[in-house]
């Protein structure tokens, strides 16, 4: 059975992006899809799971825009 997966891209700005990146990798390391090349990082997580981890590890209020305005469309 072939299932189509929907990929979503989102951007998160942080004053300490390196620490945030490391925390997200620790949180989702058991869901890494690429077992051959550790430098290619792909994780199977939902956007809601990602949001929950970001809210948990950020020490400041976090807001998300799920459908950004297409101002230049």
VOTI-469736 format. One record per atom (N, C-alpha, C, O): residue number from 1; residue in three letters; chain; atom name; x, y, z. Coordinates in pm, whole numbers. Atoms other than C-alpha are relative to their C-alpha. Last residue first. Example, Ala and Ser with C-alpha at 12.3 -4.5 7.8 and 13.67 -1.06 7.14 Angstrom:
// residues 2
PT; num; residu; chaine; atome; east; north; up
PT; 2; Ser; A; N; -82; -119; -6 $
PT; 2; Ser; A; CA; 1367; -106; 714 $
PT; 2; Ser; A; C; -77; 109; 73 $
PT; 2; Ser; A; O; -26; 220; 90 $
PT; 1; Ala; A; N; 89; -119; 0 $
PT; 1; Ala; A; CA; 1230; -450; 780 $
PT; 1; Ala; A; C; 90; 120; 0 $
PT; 1; Ala; A; O; 194; 118; 66 $
END
This chain:
// residues 73
PT; num; residu; chaine; atome; east; north; up
PT; 73; Unk; A; N; 55; 96; 94 $
PT; 73; Unk; A; CA; 154; 3604; -459 $
PT; 73; Unk; A; C; -74; 69; -111 $
PT; 73; Unk; A; O; -127; 2; -200 $
PT; 72; Unk; A; N; -56; -28; 132 $
PT; 72; Unk; A; CA; 368; 3864; -288 $
PT; 72; Unk; A; C; -51; -97; -106 $
PT; 72; Unk; A; O; 9; -109; -213 $
PT; 71; Unk; A; N; 7; -140; 35 $
PT; 71; Unk; A; CA; 170; 3886; 35 $
PT; 71; Unk; A; C; 51; 32; -140 $
PT; 71; Unk; A; O; 7; 129; -201 $
PT; 70; Unk; A; N; -76; 0; 124 $
PT; 70; Unk; A; CA; 104; 3514; 67 $
PT; 70; Unk; A; C; -5; 142; -57 $
PT; 70; Unk; A; O; -77; 169; -153 $
PT; 69; Unk; A; N; 60; -79; 108 $
PT; 69; Unk; A; CA; -5; 3530; 429 $
PT; 69; Unk; A; C; 92; -1; -122 $
PT; 69; Unk; A; O; 214; 12; -109 $
PT; 68; Unk; A; N; -47; -138; 15 $
PT; 68; Unk; A; CA; 133; 3251; 640 $
PT; 68; Unk; A; C; -67; 69; -116 $
PT; 68; Unk; A; O; -108; 6; -214 $
PT; 67; Unk; A; N; 22; -34; 141 $
PT; 67; Unk; A; CA; -81; 2945; 712 $
PT; 67; Unk; A; C; 42; 146; -16 $
PT; 67; Unk; A; O; -37; 237; 7 $
PT; 66; Unk; A; N; 12; 123; 78 $
PT; 66; Unk; A; CA; 30; 2777; 1035 $
PT; 66; Unk; A; C; -18; 28; -149 $
PT; 66; Unk; A; O; 33; -47; -233 $
PT; 65; Unk; A; N; 90; -35; 110 $
PT; 65; Unk; A; CA; 158; 3091; 1204 $
PT; 65; Unk; A; C; -5; -121; -92 $
PT; 65; Unk; A; O; 92; -150; -162 $
PT; 64; Unk; A; N; -15; 72; 127 $
PT; 64; Unk; A; CA; 307; 2995; 1538 $
PT; 64; Unk; A; C; -102; 53; -100 $
PT; 64; Unk; A; O; -215; 86; -65 $
PT; 63; Unk; A; N; 120; -7; 83 $
PT; 63; Unk; A; CA; 366; 3198; 1854 $
PT; 63; Unk; A; C; 27; -70; -132 $
PT; 63; Unk; A; O; 140; -67; -182 $
PT; 62; Unk; A; N; -21; 43; 138 $
PT; 62; Unk; A; CA; 614; 3127; 2130 $
PT; 62; Unk; A; C; -133; 10; -73 $
PT; 62; Unk; A; O; -237; -31; -22 $
PT; 61; Unk; A; N; 121; 30; 75 $
PT; 61; Unk; A; CA; 635; 3297; 2469 $
PT; 61; Unk; A; C; 32; -31; -146 $
PT; 61; Unk; A; O; 120; 30; -207 $
PT; 60; Unk; A; N; 70; -123; 34 $
PT; 60; Unk; A; CA; 978; 3271; 2631 $
PT; 60; Unk; A; C; -125; -35; -79 $
PT; 60; Unk; A; O; -133; -145; -134 $
PT; 59; Unk; A; N; 28; -67; -127 $
PT; 59; Unk; A; CA; 1179; 2995; 2800 $
PT; 59; Unk; A; C; -63; 138; -23 $
PT; 59; Unk; A; O; -49; 228; 60 $
PT; 58; Unk; A; N; -22; -144; 8 $
PT; 58; Unk; A; CA; 1159; 2772; 2496 $
PT; 58; Unk; A; C; -33; 63; 133 $
PT; 58; Unk; A; O; -133; 27; 195 $
PT; 57; Unk; A; N; -141; -33; -24 $
PT; 57; Unk; A; CA; 1200; 2400; 2571 $
PT; 57; Unk; A; C; 29; 149; -9 $
PT; 57; Unk; A; O; 135; 194; 36 $
PT; 56; Unk; A; N; -55; 57; -123 $
PT; 56; Unk; A; CA; 834; 2304; 2621 $
PT; 56; Unk; A; C; 141; 49; 28 $
PT; 56; Unk; A; O; 175; 75; 144 $
PT; 55; Unk; A; N; 63; -70; -114 $
PT; 55; Unk; A; CA; 689; 2535; 2357 $
PT; 55; Unk; A; C; 59; -46; 132 $
PT; 55; Unk; A; O; 77; 33; 225 $
PT; 54; Unk; A; N; -50; -138; 1 $
PT; 54; Unk; A; CA; 938; 2401; 2101 $
PT; 54; Unk; A; C; -57; 77; 118 $
PT; 54; Unk; A; O; 17; 148; 186 $
PT; 53; Unk; A; N; -138; 2; -49 $
PT; 53; Unk; A; CA; 858; 2042; 2199 $
PT; 53; Unk; A; C; 57; 141; 5 $
PT; 53; Unk; A; O; 124; 178; 101 $
PT; 52; Unk; A; N; 2; 34; -142 $
PT; 52; Unk; A; CA; 482; 2098; 2164 $
PT; 52; Unk; A; C; 142; 2; 59 $
PT; 52; Unk; A; O; 163; 53; 168 $
PT; 51; Unk; A; N; 45; -116; -77 $
PT; 51; Unk; A; CA; 522; 2277; 1832 $
PT; 51; Unk; A; C; 7; -28; 149 $
PT; 51; Unk; A; O; 52; 57; 226 $
PT; 50; Unk; A; N; -107; -98; 5 $
PT; 50; Unk; A; CA; 723; 1989; 1686 $
PT; 50; Unk; A; C; -35; 122; 85 $
PT; 50; Unk; A; O; 47; 170; 163 $
PT; 49; Unk; A; N; -104; 52; -89 $
PT; 49; Unk; A; CA; 463; 1738; 1798 $
PT; 49; Unk; A; C; 117; 97; 7 $
PT; 49; Unk; A; O; 173; 121; 114 $
PT; 48; Unk; A; N; 48; -17; -138 $
PT; 48; Unk; A; CA; 192; 1954; 1638 $
PT; 48; Unk; A; C; 101; -52; 102 $
PT; 48; Unk; A; O; 119; 9; 208 $
PT; 47; Unk; A; N; -20; -140; -34 $
PT; 47; Unk; A; CA; 391; 1976; 1314 $
PT; 47; Unk; A; C; -45; 26; 144 $
PT; 47; Unk; A; O; 17; 106; 215 $
PT; 46; Unk; A; N; 105; -90; 47 $
PT; 46; Unk; A; CA; 402; 1600; 1304 $
PT; 46; Unk; A; C; 34; 143; 41 $
PT; 46; Unk; A; O; 116; 167; 128 $
PT; 45; Unk; A; N; 75; -58; -111 $
PT; 45; Unk; A; CA; 721; 1403; 1338 $
PT; 45; Unk; A; C; -106; 92; -59 $
PT; 45; Unk; A; O; -89; 148; -167 $
PT; 44; Unk; A; N; 144; 17; 23 $
PT; 44; Unk; A; CA; 909; 1173; 1103 $
PT; 44; Unk; A; C; -74; 45; 126 $
PT; 44; Unk; A; O; -93; -31; 220 $
PT; 43; Unk; A; N; 72; 60; -110 $
PT; 43; Unk; A; CA; 1263; 1309; 1122 $
PT; 43; Unk; A; C; -148; -11; -36 $
PT; 43; Unk; A; O; -203; 79; -99 $
PT; 42; Unk; A; N; 142; 0; 32 $
PT; 42; Unk; A; CA; 1510; 1383; 845 $
PT; 42; Unk; A; C; -71; -74; 112 $
PT; 42; Unk; A; O; -33; -186; 147 $
PT; 41; Unk; A; N; 91; 13; -113 $
PT; 41; Unk; A; CA; 1869; 1476; 918 $
PT; 41; Unk; A; C; -145; 16; -44 $
PT; 41; Unk; A; O; -189; 125; -80 $
PT; 40; Unk; A; N; 127; -28; 66 $
PT; 40; Unk; A; CA; 2127; 1411; 651 $
PT; 40; Unk; A; C; -111; -27; 101 $
PT; 40; Unk; A; O; -143; -143; 129 $
PT; 39; Unk; A; N; 3; -143; 32 $
PT; 39; Unk; A; CA; 2455; 1437; 841 $
PT; 39; Unk; A; C; -129; 41; -71 $
PT; 39; Unk; A; O; -161; 160; -75 $
PT; 38; Unk; A; N; 42; -77; -117 $
PT; 38; Unk; A; CA; 2402; 1098; 1006 $
PT; 38; Unk; A; C; -7; 150; -27 $
PT; 38; Unk; A; O; -70; 224; 49 $
PT; 37; Unk; A; N; -83; -119; -6 $
PT; 37; Unk; A; CA; 2417; 922; 670 $
PT; 37; Unk; A; C; -49; 91; 112 $
PT; 37; Unk; A; O; -155; 152; 100 $
PT; 36; Unk; A; N; -123; 21; 75 $
PT; 36; Unk; A; CA; 2290; 563; 661 $
PT; 36; Unk; A; C; 95; 119; 16 $
PT; 36; Unk; A; O; 214; 99; 40 $
PT; 35; Unk; A; N; -92; 78; -83 $
PT; 35; Unk; A; CA; 2017; 560; 928 $
PT; 35; Unk; A; C; 135; -20; -68 $
PT; 35; Unk; A; O; 226; -76; -7 $
PT; 34; Unk; A; N; -119; 33; 77 $
PT; 34; Unk; A; CA; 1813; 836; 764 $
PT; 34; Unk; A; C; 101; -69; 90 $
PT; 34; Unk; A; O; 170; -3; 169 $
PT; 33; Unk; A; N; 30; 87; 113 $
PT; 33; Unk; A; CA; 1461; 841; 906 $
PT; 33; Unk; A; C; 124; -46; -75 $
PT; 33; Unk; A; O; 121; -149; -141 $
PT; 32; Unk; A; N; -84; -36; 113 $
PT; 32; Unk; A; CA; 1538; 977; 1252 $
PT; 32; Unk; A; C; -24; -99; -114 $
PT; 32; Unk; A; O; -21; -220; -92 $
PT; 31; Unk; A; N; 83; 0; 121 $
PT; 31; Unk; A; CA; 1246; 907; 1483 $
PT; 31; Unk; A; C; 77; 46; -123 $
PT; 31; Unk; A; O; 18; 91; -221 $
PT; 30; Unk; A; N; 50; 136; 22 $
PT; 30; Unk; A; CA; 1442; 801; 1795 $
PT; 30; Unk; A; C; -88; -8; -126 $
PT; 30; Unk; A; O; -132; -117; -163 $
PT; 29; Unk; A; N; -106; 88; 51 $
PT; 29; Unk; A; CA; 1642; 1124; 1773 $
PT; 29; Unk; A; C; -48; -142; -27 $
PT; 29; Unk; A; O; 8; -211; -112 $
PT; 28; Unk; A; N; 49; 85; 108 $
PT; 28; Unk; A; CA; 1327; 1335; 1804 $
PT; 28; Unk; A; C; 102; -99; -53 $
PT; 28; Unk; A; O; 83; -154; -161 $
PT; 27; Unk; A; N; 140; 38; -22 $
PT; 27; Unk; A; CA; 1372; 1513; 2139 $
PT; 27; Unk; A; C; -48; -101; -104 $
PT; 27; Unk; A; O; -132; -186; -73 $
PT; 26; Unk; A; N; 8; 93; -115 $
PT; 26; Unk; A; CA; 1751; 1514; 2114 $
PT; 26; Unk; A; C; -142; -52; 19 $
PT; 26; Unk; A; O; -163; -170; 47 $
PT; 25; Unk; A; N; -63; 125; 41 $
PT; 25; Unk; A; CA; 1738; 1666; 1765 $
PT; 25; Unk; A; C; -4; -103; 113 $
PT; 25; Unk; A; O; -28; -221; 88 $
PT; 24; Unk; A; N; 94; 69; 87 $
PT; 24; Unk; A; CA; 1490; 1930; 1880 $
PT; 24; Unk; A; C; 57; -134; -46 $
PT; 24; Unk; A; O; -16; -233; -55 $
PT; 23; Unk; A; N; 110; 51; -83 $
PT; 23; Unk; A; CA; 1717; 2024; 2170 $
PT; 23; Unk; A; C; -102; -75; -84 $
PT; 23; Unk; A; O; -154; -178; -41 $
PT; 22; Unk; A; N; -50; 115; -76 $
PT; 22; Unk; A; CA; 2022; 2051; 1942 $
PT; 22; Unk; A; C; -111; -61; 86 $
PT; 22; Unk; A; O; -121; -183; 97 $
PT; 21; Unk; A; N; -22; 110; 93 $
PT; 21; Unk; A; CA; 1834; 2277; 1701 $
PT; 21; Unk; A; C; 45; -126; 74 $
PT; 21; Unk; A; O; -6; -235; 48 $
PT; 20; Unk; A; N; 133; 49; 37 $
PT; 20; Unk; A; CA; 1715; 2498; 1986 $
PT; 20; Unk; A; C; 10; -120; -93 $
PT; 20; Unk; A; O; -60; -219; -75 $
PT; 19; Unk; A; N; 53; 73; -116 $
PT; 19; Unk; A; CA; 2068; 2527; 2123 $
PT; 19; Unk; A; C; -138; -57; -31 $
PT; 19; Unk; A; O; -169; -170; 8 $
PT; 18; Unk; A; N; -81; 121; -19 $
PT; 18; Unk; A; CA; 2207; 2619; 1781 $
PT; 18; Unk; A; C; -53; -84; 115 $
PT; 18; Unk; A; O; -65; -206; 104 $
PT; 17; Unk; A; N; 45; 105; 91 $
PT; 17; Unk; A; CA; 1922; 2862; 1710 $
PT; 17; Unk; A; C; 77; -130; 18 $
PT; 17; Unk; A; O; 20; -238; 2 $
PT; 16; Unk; A; N; -99; 105; -19 $
PT; 16; Unk; A; CA; 1997; 3076; 2015 $
PT; 16; Unk; A; C; -41; -122; -83 $
PT; 16; Unk; A; O; -82; -225; -28 $
PT; 15; Unk; A; N; -126; -66; -34 $
PT; 15; Unk; A; CA; 1823; 3406; 1945 $
PT; 15; Unk; A; C; 111; -101; 20 $
PT; 15; Unk; A; O; 229; -68; 7 $
PT; 14; Unk; A; N; -44; 13; -138 $
PT; 14; Unk; A; CA; 1551; 3206; 1770 $
PT; 14; Unk; A; C; 130; 78; 21 $
PT; 14; Unk; A; O; 213; 87; -69 $
PT; 13; Unk; A; N; -110; -90; -31 $
PT; 13; Unk; A; CA; 1346; 3228; 1454 $
PT; 13; Unk; A; C; 33; -10; 148 $
PT; 13; Unk; A; O; -57; -18; 232 $
PT; 12; Unk; A; N; 3; -45; -138 $
PT; 12; Unk; A; CA; 1133; 2934; 1350 $
PT; 12; Unk; A; C; 123; 85; 24 $
PT; 12; Unk; A; O; 235; 42; -2 $
PT; 11; Unk; A; N; -120; -72; -40 $
PT; 11; Unk; A; CA; 1052; 2856; 990 $
PT; 11; Unk; A; C; -19; 48; 143 $
PT; 11; Unk; A; O; -126; 99; 179 $
PT; 10; Unk; A; N; 27; -118; -82 $
PT; 10; Unk; A; CA; 803; 2601; 867 $
PT; 10; Unk; A; C; 131; 57; 49 $
PT; 10; Unk; A; O; 232; -13; 56 $
PT; 9; Unk; A; N; -121; -73; -36 $
PT; 9; Unk; A; CA; 800; 2345; 593 $
PT; 9; Unk; A; C; -41; 119; 85 $
PT; 9; Unk; A; O; -135; 191; 52 $
PT; 8; Unk; A; N; 23; -140; -32 $
PT; 8; Unk; A; CA; 525; 2094; 561 $
PT; 8; Unk; A; C; 131; 61; 42 $
PT; 8; Unk; A; O; 208; 0; 116 $
PT; 7; Unk; A; N; -110; -66; -69 $
PT; 7; Unk; A; CA; 556; 1762; 387 $
PT; 7; Unk; A; C; -37; 145; 22 $
PT; 7; Unk; A; O; -90; 212; -67 $
PT; 6; Unk; A; N; 1; -143; 24 $
PT; 6; Unk; A; CA; 244; 1565; 302 $
PT; 6; Unk; A; C; 113; 62; 82 $
PT; 6; Unk; A; O; 118; 46; 204 $
PT; 5; Unk; A; N; -22; -80; -121 $
PT; 5; Unk; A; CA; 293; 1195; 278 $
PT; 5; Unk; A; C; 5; 147; -38 $
PT; 5; Unk; A; O; 56; 184; -143 $
PT; 4; Unk; A; N; -65; -127; 29 $
PT; 4; Unk; A; CA; 139; 983; 7 $
PT; 4; Unk; A; C; 16; 76; 131 $
PT; 4; Unk; A; O; -77; 83; 212 $
PT; 3; Unk; A; N; 64; -116; -62 $
PT; 3; Unk; A; CA; 67; 629; 113 $
PT; 3; Unk; A; C; 79; 125; -36 $
PT; 3; Unk; A; O; 201; 128; -25 $
PT; 2; Unk; A; N; -81; -121; 13 $
PT; 2; Unk; A; CA; 148; 332; -107 $
PT; 2; Unk; A; C; -76; 118; 59 $
PT; 2; Unk; A; O; -186; 151; 13 $
PT; 1; Unk; A; N; 85; -118; 0 $
PT; 1; Unk; A; CA; 0; 0; 0 $
PT; 1; Unk; A; C; 89; 124; 0 $
PT; 1; Unk; A; O; 177; 138; 85 $
END
